[in-house]
Every structure is written in C-alpha cells, then in structure tokens.
Amino acid sequence: MSGSKSTGLKAARTIKVRDPDFHKRIGATGGRNGNTGGFAARPDLAKTAGKTGGSRSKRGYKYIKDDGVYAYYQKIATGEEVKYVSSTW
C-alpha cells in the first residue's frame, strides 16, 4: 500500500509493467462473483418498473399529488386523472 502520492505512482507503474491487464482481470473477477441479484433475480419487478417509469416519463402528464399509496397525474391533453401505485419499493 502506498504511503504518499509518489509511491502510489511508482506502485501503479510497477503493476502496469508486471501485468498490463491486472485491473481488467480483478474487475472481471469481482463482476463474476457478484450475487446481489437486481432485476435479473426478479423479472416481474423489472417489467413493472419499466412500464411504470416509461409511462410516467412521457411528456403530457402533470404530477398532482402522492397519498403514499397512489401517485396521481393529470393528462394535459384531456385533463383525465391517472393514478399509479406509489414507488415505495
């Protein structure tokens, strides 16, 4: 471990000389060992989140309020009120 900036630069130079792919290799190892899941573990959640986010991000809706359970939006073109399940996941 380096103690100063200059020794850190020397260590970085040494690593590059000994193994140019060092950081690539250890990064790939970390990626393969990851087990947090995310959307890959819950495709149903990914589908719901994508649908909700996509429809909310379209222009033409105005945010009105959020009562904790539902978020209410208004369609600007028609004035119709639309409600979505509030994103508390």
PDB file of N, CA, C and O in Angstrom:
ATOM      1  N   MET A   1       0.842  -1.174   0.000  1.00  0.00           N
ATOM      2  CA  MET A   1       0.000   0.000   0.000  1.00  0.00           C
ATOM      3  C   MET A   1       0.887   1.236   0.000  1.00  0.00           C
ATOM      4  O   MET A   1       1.903   1.277   0.694  1.00  0.00           O
ATOM      5  N   SER A   2       0.512   2.219  -0.760  1.00  0.00           N
ATOM      6  CA  SER A   2       1.338   3.410  -0.879  1.00  0.00           C
ATOM      7  C   SER A   2       1.113   4.341   0.300  1.00  0.00           C
ATOM      8  O   SER A   2       0.021   4.410   0.864  1.00  0.00           O
ATOM      9  N   GLY A   3       2.170   5.054   0.656  1.00  0.00           N
ATOM     10  CA  GLY A   3       2.078   5.993   1.764  1.00  0.00           C
ATOM     11  C   GLY A   3       1.994   7.425   1.296  1.00  0.00           C
ATOM     12  O   GLY A   3       1.578   8.302   2.053  1.00  0.00           O
ATOM     13  N   SER A   4       2.386   7.679   0.049  1.00  0.00           N
ATOM     14  CA  SER A   4       2.338   9.031  -0.486  1.00  0.00           C
ATOM     15  C   SER A   4       1.978   8.964  -1.969  1.00  0.00           C
ATOM     16  O   SER A   4       1.872   7.889  -2.559  1.00  0.00           O
ATOM     17  N   LYS A   5       1.796  10.136  -2.541  1.00  0.00           N
ATOM     18  CA  LYS A   5       1.427  10.191  -3.950  1.00  0.00           C
ATOM     19  C   LYS A   5       2.532   9.610  -4.831  1.00  0.00           C
ATOM     20  O   LYS A   5       2.259   8.875  -5.780  1.00  0.00           O
ATOM     21  N   SER A   6       3.781   9.948  -4.507  1.00  0.00           N
ATOM     22  CA  SER A   6       4.887   9.475  -5.348  1.00  0.00           C
ATOM     23  C   SER A   6       5.035   7.950  -5.278  1.00  0.00           C
ATOM     24  O   SER A   6       5.286   7.312  -6.300  1.00  0.00           O
ATOM     25  N   THR A   7       4.884   7.362  -4.093  1.00  0.00           N
ATOM     26  CA  THR A   7       4.990   5.900  -4.013  1.00  0.00           C
ATOM     27  C   THR A   7       3.778   5.235  -4.636  1.00  0.00           C
ATOM     28  O   THR A   7       3.882   4.117  -5.140  1.00  0.00           O
ATOM     29  N   GLY A   8       2.633   5.898  -4.610  1.00  0.00           N
ATOM     30  CA  GLY A   8       1.451   5.375  -5.293  1.00  0.00           C
ATOM     31  C   GLY A   8       1.646   5.320  -6.795  1.00  0.00           C
ATOM     32  O   GLY A   8       1.236   4.360  -7.448  1.00  0.00           O
ATOM     33  N   LEU A   9       2.277   6.361  -7.347  1.00  0.00           N
ATOM     34  CA  LEU A   9       2.575   6.388  -8.781  1.00  0.00           C
ATOM     35  C   LEU A   9       3.589   5.305  -9.149  1.00  0.00           C
ATOM     36  O   LEU A   9       3.484   4.676 -10.203  1.00  0.00           O
ATOM     37  N   LYS A  10       4.571   5.096  -8.271  1.00  0.00           N
ATOM     38  CA  LYS A  10       5.552   4.033  -8.521  1.00  0.00           C
ATOM     39  C   LYS A  10       4.876   2.664  -8.501  1.00  0.00           C
ATOM     40  O   LYS A  10       5.176   1.807  -9.333  1.00  0.00           O
ATOM     41  N   ALA A  11       3.968   2.462  -7.554  1.00  0.00           N
ATOM     42  CA  ALA A  11       3.256   1.188  -7.471  1.00  0.00           C
ATOM     43  C   ALA A  11       2.398   0.970  -8.716  1.00  0.00           C
ATOM     44  O   ALA A  11       2.351  -0.138  -9.250  1.00  0.00           O
ATOM     45  N   ALA A  12       1.726   2.009  -9.175  1.00  0.00           N
ATOM     46  CA  ALA A  12       0.899   1.897 -10.378  1.00  0.00           C
ATOM     47  C   ALA A  12       1.746   1.549 -11.593  1.00  0.00           C
ATOM     48  O   ALA A  12       1.349   0.732 -12.424  1.00  0.00           O
ATOM     49  N   ARG A  13       2.920   2.176 -11.693  1.00  0.00           N
ATOM     50  CA  ARG A  13       3.829   1.890 -12.802  1.00  0.00           C
ATOM     51  C   ARG A  13       4.300   0.437 -12.758  1.00  0.00           C
ATOM     52  O   ARG A  13       4.351  -0.238 -13.787  1.00  0.00           O
ATOM     53  N   THR A  14       4.642  -0.033 -11.570  1.00  0.00           N
ATOM     54  CA  THR A  14       5.106  -1.411 -11.412  1.00  0.00           C
ATOM     55  C   THR A  14       4.030  -2.405 -11.800  1.00  0.00           C
ATOM     56  O   THR A  14       4.309  -3.396 -12.475  1.00  0.00           O
ATOM     57  N   ILE A  15       2.786  -2.143 -11.371  1.00  0.00           N
ATOM     58  CA  ILE A  15       1.672  -3.035 -11.710  1.00  0.00           C
ATOM     59  C   ILE A  15       1.480  -3.088 -13.223  1.00  0.00           C
ATOM     60  O   ILE A  15       1.261  -4.161 -13.785  1.00  0.00           O
ATOM     61  N   LYS A  16       1.560  -1.931 -13.882  1.00  0.00           N
ATOM     62  CA  LYS A  16       1.388  -1.889 -15.343  1.00  0.00           C
ATOM     63  C   LYS A  16       2.488  -2.647 -16.069  1.00  0.00           C
ATOM     64  O   LYS A  16       2.240  -3.270 -17.101  1.00  0.00           O
ATOM     65  N   VAL A  17       3.712  -2.595 -15.527  1.00  0.00           N
ATOM     66  CA  VAL A  17       4.827  -3.310 -16.155  1.00  0.00           C
ATOM     67  C   VAL A  17       4.673  -4.817 -15.965  1.00  0.00           C
ATOM     68  O   VAL A  17       4.865  -5.589 -16.904  1.00  0.00           O
ATOM     69  N   ARG A  18       4.326  -5.232 -14.749  1.00  0.00           N
ATOM     70  CA  ARG A  18       4.236  -6.664 -14.453  1.00  0.00           C
ATOM     71  C   ARG A  18       3.035  -7.324 -15.120  1.00  0.00           C
ATOM     72  O   ARG A  18       3.143  -8.430 -15.650  1.00  0.00           O
ATOM     73  N   ASP A  19       1.888  -6.642 -15.094  1.00  0.00           N
ATOM     74  CA  ASP A  19       0.669  -7.236 -15.650  1.00  0.00           C
ATOM     75  C   ASP A  19      -0.226  -6.129 -16.195  1.00  0.00           C
ATOM     76  O   ASP A  19      -0.991  -5.532 -15.437  1.00  0.00           O
ATOM     77  N   PRO A  20      -0.147  -5.839 -17.499  1.00  0.00           N
ATOM     78  CA  PRO A  20      -0.948  -4.751 -18.068  1.00  0.00           C
ATOM     79  C   PRO A  20      -2.454  -4.949 -17.913  1.00  0.00           C
ATOM     80  O   PRO A  20      -3.202  -3.971 -17.906  1.00  0.00           O
ATOM     81  N   ASP A  21      -2.910  -6.193 -17.788  1.00  0.00           N
ATOM     82  CA  ASP A  21      -4.344  -6.465 -17.651  1.00  0.00           C
ATOM     83  C   ASP A  21      -4.783  -6.686 -16.205  1.00  0.00           C
ATOM     84  O   ASP A  21      -5.847  -7.256 -15.963  1.00  0.00           O
ATOM     85  N   PHE A  22      -3.983  -6.247 -15.255  1.00  0.00           N
ATOM     86  CA  PHE A  22      -4.270  -6.511 -13.838  1.00  0.00           C
ATOM     87  C   PHE A  22      -5.650  -5.998 -13.424  1.00  0.00           C
ATOM     88  O   PHE A  22      -6.467  -6.752 -12.894  1.00  0.00           O
ATOM     89  N   HIS A  23      -5.899  -4.725 -13.668  1.00  0.00           N
ATOM     90  CA  HIS A  23      -7.172  -4.142 -13.224  1.00  0.00           C
ATOM     91  C   HIS A  23      -8.354  -4.736 -13.985  1.00  0.00           C
ATOM     92  O   HIS A  23      -9.432  -4.922 -13.420  1.00  0.00           O
ATOM     93  N   LYS A  24      -8.152  -5.030 -15.250  1.00  0.00           N
ATOM     94  CA  LYS A  24      -9.205  -5.666 -16.044  1.00  0.00           C
ATOM     95  C   LYS A  24      -9.548  -7.034 -15.454  1.00  0.00           C
ATOM     96  O   LYS A  24     -10.719  -7.395 -15.340  1.00  0.00           O
ATOM     97  N   ARG A  25      -8.513  -7.787 -15.081  1.00  0.00           N
ATOM     98  CA  ARG A  25      -8.705  -9.137 -14.556  1.00  0.00           C
ATOM     99  C   ARG A  25      -9.394  -9.114 -13.191  1.00  0.00           C
ATOM    100  O   ARG A  25     -10.329  -9.883 -12.963  1.00  0.00           O
ATOM    101  N   ILE A  26      -8.947  -8.244 -12.282  1.00  0.00           N
ATOM    102  CA  ILE A  26      -9.573  -8.237 -10.953  1.00  0.00           C
ATOM    103  C   ILE A  26     -10.987  -7.656 -11.008  1.00  0.00           C
ATOM    104  O   ILE A  26     -11.844  -8.046 -10.216  1.00  0.00           O
ATOM    105  N   GLY A  27     -11.240  -6.719 -11.946  1.00  0.00           N
ATOM    106  CA  GLY A  27     -12.594  -6.188 -12.116  1.00  0.00           C
ATOM    107  C   GLY A  27     -13.547  -7.244 -12.632  1.00  0.00           C
ATOM    108  O   GLY A  27     -14.695  -7.325 -12.193  1.00  0.00           O
ATOM    109  N   ALA A  28     -13.069  -8.056 -13.568  1.00  0.00           N
ATOM    110  CA  ALA A  28     -13.906  -9.129 -14.110  1.00  0.00           C
ATOM    111  C   ALA A  28     -14.208 -10.164 -13.042  1.00  0.00           C
ATOM    112  O   ALA A  28     -15.320 -10.689 -12.975  1.00  0.00           O
ATOM    113  N   THR A  29     -13.228 -10.457 -12.210  1.00  0.00           N
ATOM    114  CA  THR A  29     -13.435 -11.416 -11.118  1.00  0.00           C
ATOM    115  C   THR A  29     -14.514 -10.910 -10.166  1.00  0.00           C
ATOM    116  O   THR A  29     -15.389 -11.670  -9.752  1.00  0.00           O
ATOM    117  N   GLY A  30     -14.449  -9.636  -9.822  1.00  0.00           N
ATOM    118  CA  GLY A  30     -15.461  -9.063  -8.941  1.00  0.00           C
ATOM    119  C   GLY A  30     -16.846  -9.106  -9.563  1.00  0.00           C
ATOM    120  O   GLY A  30     -17.830  -9.371  -8.873  1.00  0.00           O
ATOM    121  N   GLY A  31     -16.929  -8.846 -10.862  1.00  0.00           N
ATOM    122  CA  GLY A  31     -18.221  -8.888 -11.546  1.00  0.00           C
ATOM    123  C   GLY A  31     -18.813 -10.282 -11.570  1.00  0.00           C
ATOM    124  O   GLY A  31     -20.023 -10.451 -11.416  1.00  0.00           O
ATOM    125  N   ARG A  32     -17.970 -11.277 -11.762  1.00  0.00           N
ATOM    126  CA  ARG A  32     -18.454 -12.663 -11.781  1.00  0.00           C
ATOM    127  C   ARG A  32     -18.901 -13.117 -10.399  1.00  0.00           C
ATOM    128  O   ARG A  32     -19.803 -13.945 -10.277  1.00  0.00           O
ATOM    129  N   ASN A  33     -18.274 -12.580  -9.359  1.00  0.00           N
ATOM    130  CA  ASN A  33     -18.597 -13.005  -8.000  1.00  0.00           C
ATOM    131  C   ASN A  33     -19.799 -12.270  -7.425  1.00  0.00           C
ATOM    132  O   ASN A  33     -20.263 -12.617  -6.339  1.00  0.00           O
ATOM    133  N   GLY A  34     -20.308 -11.275  -8.117  1.00  0.00           N
ATOM    134  CA  GLY A  34     -21.449 -10.516  -7.608  1.00  0.00           C
ATOM    135  C   GLY A  34     -22.682 -11.389  -7.480  1.00  0.00           C
ATOM    136  O   GLY A  34     -22.967 -12.195  -8.365  1.00  0.00           O
ATOM    137  N   ASN A  35     -23.416 -11.238  -6.390  1.00  0.00           N
ATOM    138  CA  ASN A  35     -24.609 -12.057  -6.173  1.00  0.00           C
ATOM    139  C   ASN A  35     -25.753 -11.242  -5.592  1.00  0.00           C
ATOM    140  O   ASN A  35     -26.575 -11.764  -4.839  1.00  0.00           O
ATOM    141  N   THR A  36     -25.804  -9.969  -5.940  1.00  0.00           N
ATOM    142  CA  THR A  36     -26.857  -9.130  -5.383  1.00  0.00           C
ATOM    143  C   THR A  36     -28.197  -9.321  -6.084  1.00  0.00           C
ATOM    144  O   THR A  36     -29.234  -8.945  -5.538  1.00  0.00           O
ATOM    145  N   GLY A  37     -28.192  -9.892  -7.272  1.00  0.00           N
ATOM    146  CA  GLY A  37     -29.448 -10.190  -7.947  1.00  0.00           C
ATOM    147  C   GLY A  37     -29.924  -9.064  -8.825  1.00  0.00           C
ATOM    148  O   GLY A  37     -29.768  -9.120 -10.044  1.00  0.00           O
ATOM    149  N   GLY A  38     -30.500  -8.044  -8.231  1.00  0.00           N
ATOM    150  CA  GLY A  38     -31.034  -6.944  -9.015  1.00  0.00           C
ATOM    151  C   GLY A  38     -32.258  -7.379  -9.806  1.00  0.00           C
ATOM    152  O   GLY A  38     -33.000  -8.262  -9.374  1.00  0.00           O
ATOM    153  N   PHE A  39     -32.471  -6.759 -10.963  1.00  0.00           N
ATOM    154  CA  PHE A  39     -33.628  -7.089 -11.780  1.00  0.00           C
ATOM    155  C   PHE A  39     -33.535  -8.488 -12.366  1.00  0.00           C
ATOM    156  O   PHE A  39     -34.558  -9.090 -12.694  1.00  0.00           O
ATOM    157  N   ALA A  40     -32.326  -9.014 -12.502  1.00  0.00           N
ATOM    158  CA  ALA A  40     -32.181 -10.364 -13.047  1.00  0.00           C
ATOM    159  C   ALA A  40     -32.846 -11.393 -12.135  1.00  0.00           C
ATOM    160  O   ALA A  40     -33.320 -12.430 -12.599  1.00  0.00           O
ATOM    161  N   ALA A  41     -32.879 -11.101 -10.842  1.00  0.00           N
ATOM    162  CA  ALA A  41     -33.475 -12.030  -9.892  1.00  0.00           C
ATOM    163  C   ALA A  41     -35.005 -11.909  -9.869  1.00  0.00           C
ATOM    164  O   ALA A  41     -35.699 -12.853  -9.492  1.00  0.00           O
ATOM    165  N   ARG A  42     -35.526 -10.745 -10.274  1.00  0.00           N
ATOM    166  CA  ARG A  42     -36.979 -10.525 -10.225  1.00  0.00           C
ATOM    167  C   ARG A  42     -37.465  -9.884 -11.515  1.00  0.00           C
ATOM    168  O   ARG A  42     -37.688  -8.674 -11.557  1.00  0.00           O
ATOM    169  N   PRO A  43     -37.635 -10.686 -12.579  1.00  0.00           N
ATOM    170  CA  PRO A  43     -38.060 -10.107 -13.856  1.00  0.00           C
ATOM    171  C   PRO A  43     -39.444  -9.479 -13.800  1.00  0.00           C
ATOM    172  O   PRO A  43     -39.733  -8.557 -14.562  1.00  0.00           O
ATOM    173  N   ASP A  44     -40.301  -9.962 -12.913  1.00  0.00           N
ATOM    174  CA  ASP A  44     -41.633  -9.360 -12.785  1.00  0.00           C
ATOM    175  C   ASP A  44     -41.521  -7.925 -12.277  1.00  0.00           C
ATOM    176  O   ASP A  44     -42.256  -7.047 -12.727  1.00  0.00           O
ATOM    177  N   LEU A  45     -40.603  -7.686 -11.340  1.00  0.00           N
ATOM    178  CA  LEU A  45     -40.387  -6.341 -10.830  1.00  0.00           C
ATOM    179  C   LEU A  45     -39.793  -5.448 -11.908  1.00  0.00           C
ATOM    180  O   LEU A  45     -40.154  -4.275 -12.010  1.00  0.00           O
ATOM    181  N   ALA A  46     -38.889  -5.991 -12.710  1.00  0.00           N
ATOM    182  CA  ALA A  46     -38.284  -5.223 -13.801  1.00  0.00           C
ATOM    183  C   ALA A  46     -39.350  -4.800 -14.801  1.00  0.00           C
ATOM    184  O   ALA A  46     -39.344  -3.665 -15.278  1.00  0.00           O
ATOM    185  N   LYS A  47     -40.253  -5.699 -15.113  1.00  0.00           N
ATOM    186  CA  LYS A  47     -41.320  -5.391 -16.070  1.00  0.00           C
ATOM    187  C   LYS A  47     -42.213  -4.275 -15.534  1.00  0.00           C
ATOM    188  O   LYS A  47     -42.535  -3.328 -16.251  1.00  0.00           O
ATOM    189  N   THR A  48     -42.606  -4.393 -14.273  1.00  0.00           N
ATOM    190  CA  THR A  48     -43.473  -3.388 -13.662  1.00  0.00           C
ATOM    191  C   THR A  48     -42.775  -2.035 -13.593  1.00  0.00           C
ATOM    192  O   THR A  48     -43.366  -1.008 -13.928  1.00  0.00           O
ATOM    193  N   ALA A  49     -41.518  -2.034 -13.157  1.00  0.00           N
ATOM    194  CA  ALA A  49     -40.777  -0.780 -13.025  1.00  0.00           C
ATOM    195  C   ALA A  49     -40.582  -0.125 -14.390  1.00  0.00           C
ATOM    196  O   ALA A  49     -40.717   1.092 -14.514  1.00  0.00           O
ATOM    197  N   GLY A  50     -40.271  -0.906 -15.396  1.00  0.00           N
ATOM    198  CA  GLY A  50     -40.081  -0.349 -16.734  1.00  0.00           C
ATOM    199  C   GLY A  50     -41.355   0.237 -17.294  1.00  0.00           C
ATOM    200  O   GLY A  50     -41.342   1.306 -17.903  1.00  0.00           O
ATOM    201  N   LYS A  51     -42.451  -0.459 -17.088  1.00  0.00           N
ATOM    202  CA  LYS A  51     -43.742   0.019 -17.585  1.00  0.00           C
ATOM    203  C   LYS A  51     -44.148   1.314 -16.883  1.00  0.00           C
ATOM    204  O   LYS A  51     -44.580   2.274 -17.521  1.00  0.00           O
ATOM    205  N   THR A  52     -44.001   1.321 -15.562  1.00  0.00           N
ATOM    206  CA  THR A  52     -44.380   2.498 -14.787  1.00  0.00           C
ATOM    207  C   THR A  52     -43.490   3.683 -15.127  1.00  0.00           C
ATOM    208  O   THR A  52     -43.984   4.778 -15.396  1.00  0.00           O
ATOM    209  N   GLY A  53     -42.181   3.469 -15.114  1.00  0.00           N
ATOM    210  CA  GLY A  53     -41.256   4.562 -15.403  1.00  0.00           C
ATOM    211  C   GLY A  53     -41.413   5.087 -16.804  1.00  0.00           C
ATOM    212  O   GLY A  53     -41.336   6.295 -17.028  1.00  0.00           O
ATOM    213  N   GLY A  54     -41.630   4.202 -17.749  1.00  0.00           N
ATOM    214  CA  GLY A  54     -41.791   4.629 -19.132  1.00  0.00           C
ATOM    215  C   GLY A  54     -43.031   5.462 -19.336  1.00  0.00           C
ATOM    216  O   GLY A  54     -43.012   6.450 -20.070  1.00  0.00           O
ATOM    217  N   SER A  55     -44.107   5.068 -18.690  1.00  0.00           N
ATOM    218  CA  SER A  55     -45.337   5.834 -18.877  1.00  0.00           C
ATOM    219  C   SER A  55     -45.295   7.152 -18.121  1.00  0.00           C
ATOM    220  O   SER A  55     -45.893   8.131 -18.566  1.00  0.00           O
ATOM    221  N   ARG A  56     -44.610   7.199 -17.000  1.00  0.00           N
ATOM    222  CA  ARG A  56     -44.504   8.451 -16.251  1.00  0.00           C
ATOM    223  C   ARG A  56     -43.586   9.440 -16.960  1.00  0.00           C
ATOM    224  O   ARG A  56     -43.810  10.649 -16.900  1.00  0.00           O
ATOM    225  N   SER A  57     -42.569   8.938 -17.621  1.00  0.00           N
ATOM    226  CA  SER A  57     -41.596   9.842 -18.207  1.00  0.00           C
ATOM    227  C   SER A  57     -42.059  10.443 -19.525  1.00  0.00           C
ATOM    228  O   SER A  57     -41.414  11.353 -20.045  1.00  0.00           O
ATOM    229  N   LYS A  58     -43.161   9.954 -20.073  1.00  0.00           N
ATOM    230  CA  LYS A  58     -43.676  10.522 -21.314  1.00  0.00           C
ATOM    231  C   LYS A  58     -44.174  11.942 -21.052  1.00  0.00           C
ATOM    232  O   LYS A  58     -44.759  12.228 -20.007  1.00  0.00           O
ATOM    233  N   ARG A  59     -43.936  12.796 -21.993  1.00  0.00           N
ATOM    234  CA  ARG A  59     -44.431  14.160 -21.826  1.00  0.00           C
ATOM    235  C   ARG A  59     -45.940  14.157 -21.985  1.00  0.00           C
ATOM    236  O   ARG A  59     -46.507  13.314 -22.679  1.00  0.00           O
ATOM    237  N   GLY A  60     -46.563  15.091 -21.346  1.00  0.00           N
ATOM    238  CA  GLY A  60     -48.002  15.184 -21.461  1.00  0.00           C
ATOM    239  C   GLY A  60     -48.716  14.839 -20.168  1.00  0.00           C
ATOM    240  O   GLY A  60     -49.946  14.848 -20.125  1.00  0.00           O
ATOM    241  N   TYR A  61     -47.956  14.528 -19.094  1.00  0.00           N
ATOM    242  CA  TYR A  61     -48.558  14.266 -17.800  1.00  0.00           C
ATOM    243  C   TYR A  61     -48.054  15.280 -16.789  1.00  0.00           C
ATOM    244  O   TYR A  61     -46.890  15.678 -16.823  1.00  0.00           O
ATOM    245  N   LYS A  62     -48.928  15.692 -15.897  1.00  0.00           N
ATOM    246  CA  LYS A  62     -48.559  16.646 -14.864  1.00  0.00           C
ATOM    247  C   LYS A  62     -48.778  15.989 -13.506  1.00  0.00           C
ATOM    248  O   LYS A  62     -49.859  15.465 -13.237  1.00  0.00           O
ATOM    249  N   TYR A  63     -47.753  16.015 -12.647  1.00  0.00           N
ATOM    250  CA  TYR A  63     -47.849  15.434 -11.312  1.00  0.00           C
ATOM    251  C   TYR A  63     -48.816  16.254 -10.481  1.00  0.00           C
ATOM    252  O   TYR A  63     -48.757  17.484 -10.478  1.00  0.00           O
ATOM    253  N   ILE A  64     -49.721  15.558  -9.763  1.00  0.00           N
ATOM    254  CA  ILE A  64     -50.678  16.258  -8.918  1.00  0.00           C
ATOM    255  C   ILE A  64     -50.337  16.065  -7.443  1.00  0.00           C
ATOM    256  O   ILE A  64     -50.047  17.031  -6.738  1.00  0.00           O
ATOM    257  N   LYS A  65     -50.374  14.795  -6.973  1.00  0.00           N
ATOM    258  CA  LYS A  65     -50.115  14.532  -5.556  1.00  0.00           C
ATOM    259  C   LYS A  65     -49.753  13.068  -5.366  1.00  0.00           C
ATOM    260  O   LYS A  65     -49.873  12.252  -6.279  1.00  0.00           O
ATOM    261  N   ASP A  66     -49.306  12.759  -4.150  1.00  0.00           N
ATOM    262  CA  ASP A  66     -48.965  11.391  -3.778  1.00  0.00           C
ATOM    263  C   ASP A  66     -49.513  11.169  -2.380  1.00  0.00           C
ATOM    264  O   ASP A  66     -49.123  11.869  -1.445  1.00  0.00           O
ATOM    265  N   ASP A  67     -50.412  10.206  -2.224  1.00  0.00           N
ATOM    266  CA  ASP A  67     -51.003   9.972  -0.906  1.00  0.00           C
ATOM    267  C   ASP A  67     -50.344   8.802  -0.167  1.00  0.00           C
ATOM    268  O   ASP A  67     -50.884   8.320   0.829  1.00  0.00           O
ATOM    269  N   GLY A  68     -49.194   8.347  -0.641  1.00  0.00           N
ATOM    270  CA  GLY A  68     -48.493   7.241  -0.002  1.00  0.00           C
ATOM    271  C   GLY A  68     -48.786   5.907  -0.645  1.00  0.00           C
ATOM    272  O   GLY A  68     -47.919   5.034  -0.689  1.00  0.00           O
ATOM    273  N   VAL A  69     -49.995   5.736  -1.144  1.00  0.00           N
ATOM    274  CA  VAL A  69     -50.370   4.506  -1.827  1.00  0.00           C
ATOM    275  C   VAL A  69     -50.361   4.725  -3.327  1.00  0.00           C
ATOM    276  O   VAL A  69     -49.826   3.907  -4.076  1.00  0.00           O
ATOM    277  N   TYR A  70     -50.948   5.816  -3.765  1.00  0.00           N
ATOM    278  CA  TYR A  70     -51.021   6.128  -5.183  1.00  0.00           C
ATOM    279  C   TYR A  70     -50.399   7.493  -5.462  1.00  0.00           C
ATOM    280  O   TYR A  70     -50.439   8.398  -4.629  1.00  0.00           O
ATOM    281  N   ALA A  71     -49.825   7.614  -6.652  1.00  0.00           N
ATOM    282  CA  ALA A  71     -49.351   8.901  -7.156  1.00  0.00           C
ATOM    283  C   ALA A  71     -50.324   9.312  -8.251  1.00  0.00           C
ATOM    284  O   ALA A  71     -50.619   8.519  -9.144  1.00  0.00           O
ATOM    285  N   TYR A  72     -50.817  10.519  -8.195  1.00  0.00           N
ATOM    286  CA  TYR A  72     -51.828  10.996  -9.134  1.00  0.00           C
ATOM    287  C   TYR A  72     -51.206  11.944 -10.153  1.00  0.00           C
ATOM    288  O   TYR A  72     -50.446  12.847  -9.802  1.00  0.00           O
ATOM    289  N   TYR A  73     -51.542  11.723 -11.416  1.00  0.00           N
ATOM    290  CA  TYR A  73     -51.076  12.545 -12.525  1.00  0.00           C
ATOM    291  C   TYR A  73     -52.287  12.979 -13.339  1.00  0.00           C
ATOM    292  O   TYR A  73     -53.350  12.362 -13.270  1.00  0.00           O
ATOM    293  N   GLN A  74     -52.113  14.051 -14.111  1.00  0.00           N
ATOM    294  CA  GLN A  74     -53.180  14.542 -14.971  1.00  0.00           C
ATOM    295  C   GLN A  74     -52.678  14.570 -16.406  1.00  0.00           C
ATOM    296  O   GLN A  74     -51.601  15.098 -16.683  1.00  0.00           O
ATOM    297  N   LYS A  75     -53.458  14.001 -17.318  1.00  0.00           N
ATOM    298  CA  LYS A  75     -53.121  14.084 -18.734  1.00  0.00           C
ATOM    299  C   LYS A  75     -53.395  15.511 -19.186  1.00  0.00           C
ATOM    300  O   LYS A  75     -54.508  16.019 -19.049  1.00  0.00           O
ATOM    301  N   ILE A  76     -52.381  16.137 -19.717  1.00  0.00           N
ATOM    302  CA  ILE A  76     -52.515  17.537 -20.102  1.00  0.00           C
ATOM    303  C   ILE A  76     -53.490  17.700 -21.267  1.00  0.00           C
ATOM    304  O   ILE A  76     -54.257  18.662 -21.300  1.00  0.00           O
ATOM    305  N   ALA A  77     -53.467  16.774 -22.216  1.00  0.00           N
ATOM    306  CA  ALA A  77     -54.311  16.896 -23.401  1.00  0.00           C
ATOM    307  C   ALA A  77     -55.792  16.765 -23.071  1.00  0.00           C
ATOM    308  O   ALA A  77     -56.614  17.492 -23.629  1.00  0.00           O
ATOM    309  N   THR A  78     -56.146  15.843 -22.169  1.00  0.00           N
ATOM    310  CA  THR A  78     -57.559  15.569 -21.910  1.00  0.00           C
ATOM    311  C   THR A  78     -58.033  16.008 -20.530  1.00  0.00           C
ATOM    312  O   THR A  78     -59.237  16.130 -20.303  1.00  0.00           O
ATOM    313  N   GLY A  79     -57.105  16.248 -19.605  1.00  0.00           N
ATOM    314  CA  GLY A  79     -57.484  16.607 -18.243  1.00  0.00           C
ATOM    315  C   GLY A  79     -57.835  15.400 -17.394  1.00  0.00           C
ATOM    316  O   GLY A  79     -58.176  15.547 -16.220  1.00  0.00           O
ATOM    317  N   GLU A  80     -57.757  14.212 -17.968  1.00  0.00           N
ATOM    318  CA  GLU A  80     -58.091  12.981 -17.251  1.00  0.00           C
ATOM    319  C   GLU A  80     -57.064  12.725 -16.145  1.00  0.00           C
ATOM    320  O   GLU A  80     -55.864  12.910 -16.344  1.00  0.00           O
ATOM    321  N   GLU A  81     -57.555  12.296 -14.974  1.00  0.00           N
ATOM    322  CA  GLU A  81     -56.672  11.984 -13.852  1.00  0.00           C
ATOM    323  C   GLU A  81     -56.279  10.510 -13.908  1.00  0.00           C
ATOM    324  O   GLU A  81     -57.127   9.640 -14.104  1.00  0.00           O
ATOM    325  N   VAL A  82     -55.007  10.243 -13.737  1.00  0.00           N
ATOM    326  CA  VAL A  82     -54.471   8.890 -13.802  1.00  0.00           C
ATOM    327  C   VAL A  82     -53.758   8.618 -12.489  1.00  0.00           C
ATOM    328  O   VAL A  82     -53.099   9.501 -11.940  1.00  0.00           O
ATOM    329  N   LYS A  83     -53.889   7.381 -11.980  1.00  0.00           N
ATOM    330  CA  LYS A  83     -53.162   7.074 -10.738  1.00  0.00           C
ATOM    331  C   LYS A  83     -52.280   5.850 -10.951  1.00  0.00           C
ATOM    332  O   LYS A  83     -52.649   4.910 -11.655  1.00  0.00           O
ATOM    333  N   TYR A  84     -51.106   5.885 -10.328  1.00  0.00           N
ATOM    334  CA  TYR A  84     -50.132   4.814 -10.351  1.00  0.00           C
ATOM    335  C   TYR A  84     -49.849   4.393  -8.924  1.00  0.00           C
ATOM    336  O   TYR A  84     -49.968   5.194  -7.997  1.00  0.00           O
ATOM    337  N   VAL A  85     -49.479   3.148  -8.749  1.00  0.00           N
ATOM    338  CA  VAL A  85     -49.046   2.725  -7.420  1.00  0.00           C
ATOM    339  C   VAL A  85     -47.788   3.496  -7.095  1.00  0.00           C
ATOM    340  O   VAL A  85     -46.869   3.570  -7.910  1.00  0.00           O
ATOM    341  N   SER A  86     -47.743   4.074  -5.899  1.00  0.00           N
ATOM    342  CA  SER A  86     -46.603   4.893  -5.498  1.00  0.00           C
ATOM    343  C   SER A  86     -45.350   4.028  -5.429  1.00  0.00           C
ATOM    344  O   SER A  86     -45.405   2.888  -4.968  1.00  0.00           O
ATOM    345  N   SER A  87     -44.238   4.558  -5.877  1.00  0.00           N
ATOM    346  CA  SER A  87     -42.997   3.771  -5.939  1.00  0.00           C
ATOM    347  C   SER A  87     -42.308   3.760  -4.578  1.00  0.00           C
ATOM    348  O   SER A  87     -41.431   4.580  -4.310  1.00  0.00           O
ATOM    349  N   THR A  88     -42.710   2.833  -3.732  1.00  0.00           N
ATOM    350  CA  THR A  88     -42.107   2.709  -2.409  1.00  0.00           C
ATOM    351  C   THR A  88     -41.403   1.385  -2.257  1.00  0.00           C
ATOM    352  O   THR A  88     -41.235   0.914  -1.132  1.00  0.00           O
ATOM    353  N   TRP A  89     -40.972   0.751  -3.369  1.00  0.00           N
ATOM    354  CA  TRP A  89     -40.243  -0.494  -3.288  1.00  0.00           C
ATOM    355  C   TRP A  89     -38.838  -0.140  -3.410  1.00  0.00           C
ATOM    356  O   TRP A  89     -37.975  -1.018  -3.375  1.00  0.00           O
TER     357      TRP A  89
END
